[in-house]
Amino acid sequence: MNQVHGAHRQAGGQILIEKSKHYEFIVNTSKELMALVNRDYIYEAVNDAHCHARAQKREDIIGRTIGDLWSYSIFTTTLKHPLDRCFNGEEVNYQANYEHKALGLRYMDVTCYPYFEEGSETSNKVTHVVIVQRDITEREQAARALQRYAKRLETLHQIDRGILAAQSSEEIAQAALNHLQFLVPCQRAKITMFDSVQKISKLSHSDQNVETRLRQSSNSYVLAEFLHADWEQQNQTNLSSELRVPLVAQNELLGELKLTSFTTDDFSDEHREIVNEVASQVALAVQQAQLRQTLSRYTIELEDIVRERTHEIEHRRQVAEGMRDILTILNSVRPINEVLEFIMTQARLLMSTDHIAFFAGDMFEPDVRNPLIRSLSIRSLSAREIFLCQKLIPEAKSKLEPYVVTGNQINRLLNNFANDVENADASAELEYVDKDNLHYKTYVCVPIRLNPEVYGSFLLFYKEKIVLSMEELETIASLSDQAALAIENARLYQRAEQLGIMEERERLARDMHDSVMQSIYSLTLFSSAGRRQLQKGNIPRVHEYFEQLIETAQQAMREMRLLLYELRPVVLEQEGLIGALRRRLNAVEVRAGITINLDVPEPIVPPFYAEESLYRIAQEALNNSLKHSGADQVRIRILRDDNAFVMQIIDNGKGFLVEQTEEALGGMGLGNMRERMQKLQGEIDIKSGPEIGTTITVRVKENEPTL
């Protein structure tokens, strides 16, 4: 019996040996590099592929540590960490470059498999690590080649865009070099152009003749150049590689593109192909730019013929645009001095004047040093010129049209200058430069009037003696009309502000009459009635009137606080929405005896574009609750829900029928609330009913609504 069992054991052992040989054959014929490492990082087994890659025999590897074979620094910095993770029971995969003695530098995909001690899977005891390296170098090289090709295409497209955007040959060449340096490593790139175009045949386009012409050409100039930061230092070594490519377009040799490198022995075929493509692009673009320049020279004569007419058209366009800009600023709310200075700037541009000044009429406060002048741009005028302006202004006002003086007319007006200065403080107190000199030879005075009133005058100054055309006189007259409109608009705006103040006062008076005054009148009635009942000895009735008197007085105090709070400066800009709501509740509702609750569960900032509208909606809701609901509790909840800002105003008042209330007289401001939310592209929900209180919920998006 024992012999039978022994035979079975011997047969089973033979089978295991055969299977082991099969497994060993599979492992050794695999192209993947396999190794078995124990917890001391010692190789216990490797396959043939691993030995071949390291160019070592199996007995030279087994028994040695990983640090012995790969160097201790590589082991500690690269290999040890993934092995330790694997010894902890984790399957680890990573990719890295490894230098193999037989294979050279290869990019490997490495997987470390934990080998559990037999029967110890439940205790996770790892005794060995199986290291499998798969060579993915070709795949990685293909991916990198694809990336380089994509980068190459993108750079060539950028060169195309740069060339298209360039206006001159220099810009074209510089745009190409700026991008070429990212594709072809070099320390210097230069584009040289020949002074004269050299014709070449199609047959000799790429042969040695082109190279010979490039080297023999002496009449050339540098169109664009790129130098690396370390060019001067590297240039001392005299060790360099050069790549010279001709710039040929339509069989014309225009120049050359030359690259110099100190970091490579030679340029690769891929680099040469790229440089050839760029050279073709640059040559064609430069040729087209040169053709454009030639065409530009041919058109000079034609441009000389039409220049005068073009200038006239351009001037009219500028006048139209200037008038349009003036109308724009007239329609804005700007200070009158700012508007006048803008008009003066436009006048100086449109009239090509050397200087312009504004002399005001009676509507401005006079200058303390010269009652006639409310100075705008007069600091550079001499005393004689100011005196001349004083003479011109009455003449222009009397004519009600532009008044031009030059030559002898100026001399006649200045005849009495000495006597006038002697009796005035202008030359002594006005600190003007060159007081006795005239800087200008032509003076134009234009009255600023809006029938029948004259507001002031524009004074235009020219250093040369000129004659203004009728069109120019009409232009300056139009500018003076715009100035008159600006002044009148300033007056009207001031009146409108005053009217607005009056309207606001009337509104406050109406609000006080409709609320506080009614309550005060009721106080008078209750007081009189209580006094009569007291005289009659009807004490219970007196108590009833006193209760009504107290309730009415409290209501009057609430309404007065509400009016006072609305008159105070808005705190929204200073404290934000939540701070403003808290101040409102403390200033009005708390003093009215109402229990408040401002519920903000987390720091929330409302959308900046909606902050004021949200505050106005809350204010309207609180006002309605205070005036109409009789509530003694008010709660405001602010939260964020699904990328939206949500605000709720809740009270425990007597409530109302929403539809009926909205149909009647605007619905206590409910229409205003809906209109504000519609502008914000938000949502509003109003829930209320008799004796159930009121809840108003508004929701706005975090992002600003589109128009």
C-alpha positions in Angstrom: 0.0 0.0 0.0 2.8 2.4 0.8 4.4 1.6 -2.5 1.2 2.7 -4.3 1.1 6.0 -2.5 4.8 6.5 -3.2 4.2 5.9 -6.9 1.4 8.5 -6.9 3.6 11.1 -5.2 6.4 10.5 -7.6 4.0 11.0 -10.6 2.6 14.1 -9.1 6.1 15.5 -8.6 7.0 14.8 -12.2 3.9 16.7 -13.3 4.9 19.7 -11.2 8.4 19.6 -12.7 7.0 19.6 -16.2 4.7 22.5 -15.4 7.5 24.4 -13.8 9.5 24.0 -17.0 6.6 25.2 -19.1 6.2 28.3 -16.9 10.0 28.9 -17.1 9.9 28.6 -20.9 7.0 31.1 -21.1 8.8 33.6 -18.8 12.1 33.2 -20.6 10.6 33.6 -24.1 8.7 36.7 -23.1 10.1 40.0 -24.4 9.1 41.7 -21.2 11.8 42.1 -18.6 10.9 40.1 -15.4 12.5 39.9 -12.1 11.7 38.5 -8.6 13.0 40.6 -5.6 12.8 39.8 -1.9 12.2 42.1 0.9 16.0 42.9 1.1 15.8 44.2 -2.5 17.9 41.2 -3.6 17.3 39.6 -7.0 16.2 36.0 -6.6 15.1 35.3 -10.2 15.3 37.1 -13.6 14.2 36.0 -17.1 16.3 35.9 -20.3 15.0 39.2 -21.5 16.2 40.9 -18.3 19.6 39.4 -18.6 19.9 40.4 -22.3 18.9 44.0 -21.5 21.5 44.3 -18.8 24.1 42.4 -20.9 24.8 40.2 -17.9 24.5 36.5 -17.0 21.8 35.3 -14.7 24.3 34.3 -12.0 25.8 37.8 -12.1 22.4 39.3 -11.3 20.8 36.8 -8.8 22.0 37.4 -5.3 22.9 41.1 -5.8 20.8 44.0 -4.6 19.1 46.5 -6.8 21.4 49.2 -5.6 24.4 47.2 -6.7 23.2 46.9 -10.3 21.4 50.3 -10.8 23.5 52.5 -8.5 22.4 53.5 -5.0 21.2 57.0 -6.1 18.8 55.6 -8.7 17.6 53.0 -6.2 16.8 55.5 -3.5 15.3 58.3 -5.8 13.4 56.2 -8.3 13.0 52.5 -7.5 12.7 52.1 -3.7 9.4 54.0 -3.2 7.3 51.9 -5.6 8.9 48.7 -4.3 8.0 49.7 -0.7 4.4 50.3 -1.7 4.3 46.9 -3.4 5.7 45.2 -0.2 2.8 46.8 1.6 0.4 44.8 -0.7 -0.2 47.4 -3.4 0.1 46.8 -7.1 2.2 49.7 -8.5 2.5 50.9 -12.0 4.7 53.8 -13.3 6.6 54.9 -16.4 10.3 56.0 -16.5 13.4 56.2 -18.6 16.1 53.5 -17.9 19.5 53.1 -19.3 20.1 49.4 -20.2 23.6 48.3 -21.1 22.4 46.4 -24.2 19.3 48.3 -25.1 20.5 51.8 -24.3 18.1 54.5 -23.0 14.6 53.0 -23.1 11.2 54.3 -22.0 9.7 51.5 -19.9 6.2 50.8 -18.4 6.9 49.2 -15.1 4.5 47.2 -13.0 5.3 45.8 -9.5 3.1 42.8 -8.4 3.1 41.7 -4.7 4.0 38.0 -4.1 2.2 36.7 -1.0 3.7 34.0 1.1 2.0 30.7 0.4 -1.1 30.5 2.6 -0.7 34.1 3.8 -3.2 35.9 1.6 -5.4 36.6 4.5 -2.6 38.2 6.5 -1.3 40.2 3.5 2.3 39.2 4.1 4.3 40.0 1.0 7.6 38.2 0.7 8.6 39.1 -2.8 7.8 41.6 -5.6 7.6 40.6 -9.2 8.9 43.4 -11.4 7.7 43.4 -15.0 9.1 46.0 -17.5 7.5 46.6 -20.8 9.4 48.5 -23.5 7.2 51.3 -24.8 10.0 53.4 -26.3 8.6 53.2 -29.8 5.1 54.2 -28.7 6.5 57.1 -26.7 8.7 58.1 -29.6 5.7 58.1 -31.9 3.7 60.1 -29.5 6.5 62.7 -29.1 7.0 62.8 -32.9 3.3 63.5 -33.2 3.6 66.3 -30.6 6.6 67.8 -32.5 4.7 67.6 -35.7 1.6 69.3 -34.2 3.9 72.0 -32.7 5.6 72.4 -36.0 2.2 72.9 -37.8 1.1 75.4 -35.1 4.3 77.3 -35.3 4.1 77.5 -39.1 0.5 78.7 -38.8 1.7 81.4 -36.3 4.4 82.4 -38.8 1.7 82.7 -41.5 -0.4 84.8 -39.2 2.6 87.0 -38.3 3.4 87.5 -41.9 -0.1 88.4 -42.8 -0.3 90.9 -40.0 3.1 92.4 -41.0 3.2 95.6 -43.1 6.8 95.7 -44.1 9.6 93.3 -45.2 11.4 93.9 -41.9 8.2 93.0 -39.9 7.7 89.9 -42.0 11.3 88.7 -41.5 11.2 89.4 -37.7 7.9 87.6 -37.3 9.3 84.5 -39.0 12.5 84.5 -36.8 10.6 85.0 -33.6 8.7 81.8 -34.2 11.4 79.8 -36.0 13.6 79.7 -32.9 11.1 77.5 -31.1 11.2 74.8 -33.8 14.9 74.8 -34.8 17.5 75.2 -31.9 20.0 77.9 -32.8 21.9 80.7 -31.2 21.6 83.0 -34.2 19.2 83.4 -37.0 19.6 86.0 -39.7 17.7 87.0 -42.9 19.9 88.8 -45.5 18.5 90.5 -48.6 20.4 91.3 -51.8 20.3 94.9 -53.1 19.4 93.6 -56.6 17.2 90.6 -57.5 19.1 87.7 -59.1 17.2 85.6 -61.7 17.7 81.8 -61.5 16.4 79.1 -63.7 14.1 76.4 -62.4 16.8 73.8 -63.1 19.4 75.6 -60.9 17.0 76.4 -58.1 18.4 73.9 -55.7 21.8 73.1 -57.1 25.3 74.3 -56.1 24.9 77.5 -58.3 22.5 79.0 -55.7 25.0 78.2 -52.9 27.7 79.8 -54.9 25.7 83.0 -55.5 24.9 83.2 -51.9 28.6 83.1 -50.9 29.7 85.5 -53.6 27.1 88.1 -53.1 28.5 91.2 -51.5 25.8 93.8 -52.0 23.4 92.8 -49.2 21.9 94.0 -46.0 20.5 92.4 -42.9 16.7 92.5 -42.9 16.1 90.8 -39.5 18.2 89.0 -36.9 17.8 87.0 -33.8 20.6 86.5 -31.2 20.5 84.2 -28.2 21.4 85.7 -24.8 24.6 83.7 -24.7 25.7 84.4 -28.3 28.7 86.5 -27.4 30.1 83.9 -25.0 29.5 80.9 -27.3 30.8 82.8 -30.3 34.3 82.7 -28.7 34.6 79.0 -29.2 34.6 79.1 -33.0 32.8 75.8 -32.9 29.5 76.0 -34.8 27.1 74.5 -37.3 25.6 76.6 -40.0 22.5 76.1 -42.1 22.0 78.5 -45.1 18.8 78.4 -47.2 18.2 80.6 -50.2 15.1 82.9 -50.3 13.6 82.2 -53.7 10.3 83.3 -55.0 9.1 82.9 -58.6 12.7 82.1 -59.8 14.1 85.2 -58.2 16.9 84.9 -55.6 16.1 87.5 -53.0 18.5 86.6 -50.2 19.2 83.9 -47.7 18.1 82.6 -44.3 21.1 81.6 -42.2 21.1 79.7 -38.8 24.0 79.2 -36.5 24.1 76.7 -33.6 26.7 75.9 -31.0 24.7 73.1 -29.3 24.5 70.6 -32.1 27.0 69.1 -34.5 24.7 69.5 -37.4 21.1 70.3 -38.2 18.8 67.3 -38.7 16.8 66.6 -41.9 13.7 67.6 -40.0 15.3 70.9 -39.2 16.3 71.5 -42.8 12.8 70.7 -44.0 11.3 73.2 -41.5 13.8 75.9 -42.4 13.1 75.4 -46.2 9.3 75.8 -45.6 9.9 79.0 -43.6 12.3 80.3 -46.2 9.7 79.8 -48.9 7.0 81.6 -46.8 9.3 84.5 -46.1 10.5 84.8 -49.7 7.0 85.0 -51.1 5.8 87.4 -48.4 8.8 89.7 -48.8 8.4 89.7 -52.6 4.8 90.7 -52.2 5.7 93.4 -49.7 8.3 94.7 -52.2 5.7 94.7 -54.9 3.3 96.7 -52.7 6.1 99.2 -52.0 6.7 99.5 -55.8 3.0 100.0 -56.4 2.9 102.6 -53.6 5.6 104.6 -55.4 3.7 104.4 -58.6 0.6 105.9 -57.0 2.4 108.9 -55.5 1.7 111.0 -58.5 -2.0 110.1 -58.4 -2.1 110.8 -54.7 -0.6 114.3 -55.2 -3.4 115.1 -57.6 -6.2 114.0 -55.2 -4.5 115.0 -52.0 -6.2 118.4 -51.8 -9.6 117.0 -52.3 -9.0 114.2 -49.9 -7.8 116.7 -47.3 -11.0 118.6 -47.7 -13.2 115.5 -47.4 -11.2 114.4 -44.3 -11.6 117.8 -42.8 -15.3 117.7 -43.3 -15.4 114.2 -41.8 -13.5 115.4 -38.8 -15.9 118.3 -38.4 -18.8 115.9 -38.5 -17.2 113.6 -36.0 -16.3 116.6 -33.8 -19.8 117.9 -33.9 -21.1 114.4 -33.1 -18.7 114.1 -30.1 -19.8 117.6 -28.9 -23.5 116.5 -29.1 -22.6 113.4 -27.1 -21.0 115.4 -24.3 -23.8 118.0 -24.4 -26.3 115.2 -23.7 -24.2 114.1 -20.7 -24.3 115.6 -17.3 -20.9 117.2 -17.2 -19.7 120.4 -15.5 -20.0 123.4 -17.8 -16.2 124.2 -17.7 -15.4 120.6 -18.7 -17.9 120.8 -21.6 -16.4 124.2 -22.8 -12.9 122.9 -22.6 -13.9 119.9 -24.7 -15.5 122.2 -27.3 -12.3 124.3 -27.3 -10.2 121.2 -27.8 -12.3 120.2 -30.8 -12.2 123.8 -32.2 -8.4 123.8 -31.9 -8.2 120.5 -33.9 -10.8 121.4 -36.5 -9.6 125.0 -37.0 -5.8 124.2 -36.8 -5.4 127.1 -34.5 -2.3 127.7 -32.4 -4.2 128.7 -29.3 -7.8 129.2 -28.2 -9.3 130.9 -25.2 -12.7 131.5 -23.7 -13.9 134.9 -22.4 -17.1 134.7 -20.4 -20.1 137.0 -20.1 -22.0 137.9 -17.0 -23.1 134.4 -16.2 -19.7 133.4 -14.7 -18.1 134.9 -11.6 -15.5 137.4 -12.7 -11.7 136.9 -12.2 -10.6 138.8 -9.1 -7.6 140.2 -11.1 -9.5 141.3 -14.1 -13.3 141.7 -13.9 -13.8 141.0 -17.6 -12.0 137.6 -17.8 -13.2 134.3 -16.4 -10.1 132.6 -17.6 -10.0 129.4 -19.7 -6.7 128.9 -21.4 -5.4 132.5 -21.2 -2.3 132.0 -19.1 0.1 132.2 -22.1 -1.4 135.5 -23.4 0.5 138.7 -23.0 -0.9 141.9 -21.6 -1.1 143.4 -25.1 -3.0 140.4 -26.3 -5.5 140.6 -23.4 -6.0 144.2 -24.2 -6.6 143.3 -27.9 -9.1 140.7 -26.9 -11.0 143.3 -24.8 -11.3 145.4 -27.9 -12.3 142.5 -30.2 -15.1 141.2 -28.0 -17.5 144.2 -28.2 -16.9 144.4 -32.0 -17.8 140.7 -32.4 -20.9 141.1 -30.1 -22.1 144.0 -32.1 -21.7 142.1 -35.4 -23.1 138.8 -34.0 -20.7 136.9 -36.3 -17.0 135.9 -36.3 -14.7 138.9 -36.3 -11.2 138.5 -37.8 -8.3 141.0 -37.4 -4.8 140.9 -38.8 -2.0 143.3 -39.9 -2.9 147.0 -39.6 -6.2 146.3 -37.9 -4.2 145.0 -34.9 -2.1 148.1 -34.8 -5.1 150.4 -34.8 -6.7 148.5 -31.9 -3.5 148.7 -29.9 -3.0 152.5 -30.3 -4.4 153.2 -26.8 -2.8 150.2 -25.1 -0.3 152.3 -23.1 -2.9 154.7 -21.7 -5.2 151.9 -20.8 -2.5 149.8 -19.1 -1.5 152.9 -17.1 -5.0 153.1 -15.6 -5.4 149.3 -15.0 -3.7 146.7 -12.9 -3.6 144.1 -15.7 0.1 144.3 -16.5 1.1 144.6 -12.8 -1.1 141.8 -11.3 -1.6 139.4 -14.2 1.5 137.2 -14.3 1.6 136.7 -18.0 4.8 136.1 -19.9 6.2 138.5 -22.5 3.8 141.2 -21.5 4.7 143.7 -24.2 4.9 141.2 -27.1 2.4 139.8 -29.5 2.8 136.1 -30.2 0.1 135.9 -32.9 -0.6 137.6 -36.2 -4.2 136.7 -36.7 -7.0 136.9 -34.1 -10.6 135.6 -34.5 -13.3 136.5 -32.1 -16.5 134.4 -32.2 -19.5 135.5 -30.0 -21.3 132.7 -28.1 -24.9 133.6 -28.3 -28.3 132.0 -28.0 -30.8 134.7 -29.1 -31.0 137.2 -27.8 -28.4 136.6 -25.1 -24.6 136.6 -25.6 -22.9 134.3 -23.1 -19.3 135.0 -24.0 -16.7 134.7 -26.8 -14.2 132.3 -28.3 -10.8 133.8 -29.2 -8.7 131.9 -31.8 -5.0 132.8 -32.3 -2.8 132.0 -35.3 0.9 132.6 -35.4 0.8 133.3 -39.1 -1.3 135.7 -41.1 -4.1 133.6 -42.6 -7.4 134.1 -44.4 -10.2 131.8 -43.2 -12.5 130.3 -45.8 -16.3 130.5 -45.6 -16.5 126.9 -44.6 -14.0 127.4 -41.8 -16.0 130.5 -40.6 -19.2 128.4 -40.7 -17.4 125.6 -38.7 -16.3 128.0 -35.9 -19.8 129.5 -35.8 -21.3 126.1 -35.4 -18.9 125.4 -32.5 -19.9 128.6 -30.8 -23.6 127.6 -31.2 -22.7 124.3 -29.5 -21.0 126.2 -26.7 -24.1 128.3 -26.3 -26.3 125.2 -26.0 -23.9 123.8 -23.4 -24.2 126.9 -21.3 -28.0 126.9 -21.7 -28.1 123.2 -20.8 -26.1 123.9 -17.7 -28.7 126.5 -16.7 -31.6 124.2 -17.4 -29.9 121.4 -15.5 -29.4 123.6 -12.5 -33.1 124.6 -12.7 -34.1 120.9 -13.1 -32.1 120.1 -9.9 -33.9 122.9 -8.1 -37.2 121.6 -9.3 -36.2 118.1 -8.3 -35.5 119.4 -4.8 -38.9 121.1 -4.7 -40.6 117.9 -5.9 -38.9 115.9 -3.2 -39.9 118.3 -0.6 -43.5 118.2 -1.9 -43.4 114.3 -1.8 -42.2 114.4 1.8 -44.9 116.8 2.6 -47.5 114.5 1.1 -46.1 111.5 2.9 -46.2 113.3 6.2 -49.7 114.6 5.5 -50.9 111.1 4.5 -49.2 109.4 7.5 -47.8 111.4 10.4 -50.2 114.3 10.1 -53.2 112.0 10.1 -51.9 110.3 13.2 -51.3 113.7 14.9 -54.8 114.8 14.0 -56.1 111.6 15.4 -54.2 112.3 18.6 -55.9 115.7 18.8 -59.4 114.1 18.4 -58.7 111.3 21.0 -57.3 113.9 23.5 -60.4 116.2 23.1 -62.8 113.3 23.4 -60.9 112.0 26.5 -61.0 115.4 28.1 -64.8 115.6 27.6 -65.4 112.2 29.0 -63.1 113.1 32.0 -65.3 116.1 32.7 -68.3 113.9 32.6 -66.7 111.5 35.0 -66.9 108.6 32.6 -63.5 107.0 33.6 -63.9 103.7 31.6 -64.5 105.7 28.5 -61.4 107.9 29.3 -59.3 104.7 29.6 -60.5 103.6 26.2 -59.6 106.9 24.6 -56.2 106.8 26.3 -55.5 103.3 24.9 -56.4 104.6 21.4 -54.3 107.7 22.0 -51.2 105.5 22.9 -51.7 103.2 19.9 -52.0 106.2 17.5 -48.9 107.9 19.0 -46.9 104.7 18.6 -48.0 104.4 15.0 -47.0 108.0 14.4 -43.6 107.3 15.9 -43.1 104.3 13.6 -44.1 106.3 10.5 -41.8 109.2 11.5 -38.9 106.8 12.0 -39.6 105.4 8.6 -39.5 108.8 7.0 -36.4 109.8 8.8 -34.6 106.5 7.8 -35.5 107.1 4.1 -34.0 110.6 4.4 -30.7 109.3 5.7 -27.7 108.6 3.4 -27.8 105.1 1.8 -25.5 102.7 3.7 -25.6 100.1 1.0 -22.2 101.1 -0.5 -20.6 101.2 2.9 -22.0 98.1 4.6 -23.4 96.0 1.8 -26.9 94.5 1.6 -26.8 92.5 4.8 -25.4 95.3 6.8 -27.9 97.8 5.4 -30.8 95.4 6.2 -29.5 94.9 9.7 -29.3 98.7 10.2 -32.8 99.2 8.8 -34.3 96.6 11.1 -32.6 98.1 14.2 -33.5 101.6 13.2 -37.2 101.0 12.4 -38.7 97.6 13.3 -36.9 97.2 16.7 -37.9 100.7 17.8 -41.5 99.9 16.8 -41.5 96.9 19.2 -41.4 94.3 16.4 -39.3 91.1 17.0 -36.8 90.7 14.2 -34.7 87.8 12.9 -32.0 88.3 10.2 -31.1 84.7 9.3 -27.9 84.4 7.3 -26.6 80.9 7.8 -23.2 81.4 6.0 -21.2 84.3 4.7 -23.0 85.2 1.5 -22.2 88.1 -0.9 -25.1 89.0 -3.2 -24.6 89.6 -6.9 -23.1 93.1 -7.2 -25.5 94.0 -10.1 -28.6 93.1 -8.0 -27.6 94.5 -4.6 -29.5 97.8 -4.8 -32.7 96.2 -6.3 -32.7 93.5 -3.6 -32.4 96.2 -0.9 -35.3 98.2 -2.4 -37.5 95.1 -2.5 -36.8 94.3 1.1 -37.4 97.9 2.1 -40.7 97.9 0.3 -41.8 94.6 1.9 -40.8 95.9 5.4 -42.7 99.1 4.8 -45.8 97.3 3.8 -45.5 95.0 6.8 -45.0 98.0 9.2 -47.9 100.0 7.8 -50.6 97.4 6.9 -50.0 94.0 8.4 -50.0 94.6 12.2 -47.2 92.0 12.5 -45.1 91.8 15.7 -42.5 89.4 14.2 -40.5 89.9 11.0 -37.9 87.5 9.6 -35.4 87.9 6.7 -33.7 84.8 5.4 -30.8 85.0 3.0 -29.3 81.8 1.5 -27.7 80.4 -1.6 -29.6 77.7 -3.5 -28.5 76.0 -6.8 -26.2 78.9 -7.9 -28.8 81.4 -7.1 -29.1 84.1 -4.4 -32.4 83.8 -2.4 -33.9 86.3 0.0 -37.2 85.8 1.9 -39.1 88.4 3.9 -41.6 86.8 6.3 -44.1 88.3 8.8 -46.9 87.0 11.0 -49.3 89.8 10.1 -52.9 89.6 9.1 -52.0 88.9 5.4 -54.0 89.8 2.3 -55.4 88.4 -0.9 -52.5 88.8 -3.3 -54.5 89.0 -6.6 -57.1 91.4 -5.3 -54.4 93.6 -3.7 -52.2 93.8 -6.9 -55.3 94.9 -8.9 -56.0 97.7 -6.5 -53.8 100.8 -6.8 -50.5 99.2 -7.5 -50.8 96.6 -4.7 -48.7 98.2 -2.0 -45.7 98.4 -4.2 -45.9 94.7 -5.3 -45.8 95.9 -8.9 -42.6 97.7 -8.3 -41.1 94.5 -6.8 -42.1 92.5 -9.8 -40.7 95.1 -12.2 -37.3 95.2 -10.4 -37.1 91.4 -10.5 -38.0 91.4 -14.2 -35.1 93.7 -14.9 -32.8 91.4 -13.1 -34.2 88.4 -14.9 -35.0 86.9 -11.5 -38.0 85.3 -9.9 -40.4 86.6 -7.2 -43.1 84.6 -5.3 -45.6 86.3 -3.0 -47.6 84.1 -0.7 -50.2 85.6 1.7 -53.7 85.2 2.9 -56.0 86.4 5.7 -54.5 85.7 9.2 -51.6 83.5 7.8 -49.0 86.3 7.4 -47.0 87.1 4.2 -43.9 85.5 2.7 -42.1 87.2 -0.2 -39.3 85.1 -1.9 -37.0 86.5 -4.5 -34.3 84.6 -6.4 -31.6 86.0 -8.7 -28.8 84.2 -10.6 -25.2 84.6 -9.4 -24.2 85.7 -12.9 -25.2 89.0 -14.4 -28.2 88.7 -16.7 -27.7 89.1 -20.4 -29.5 91.9 -22.3 
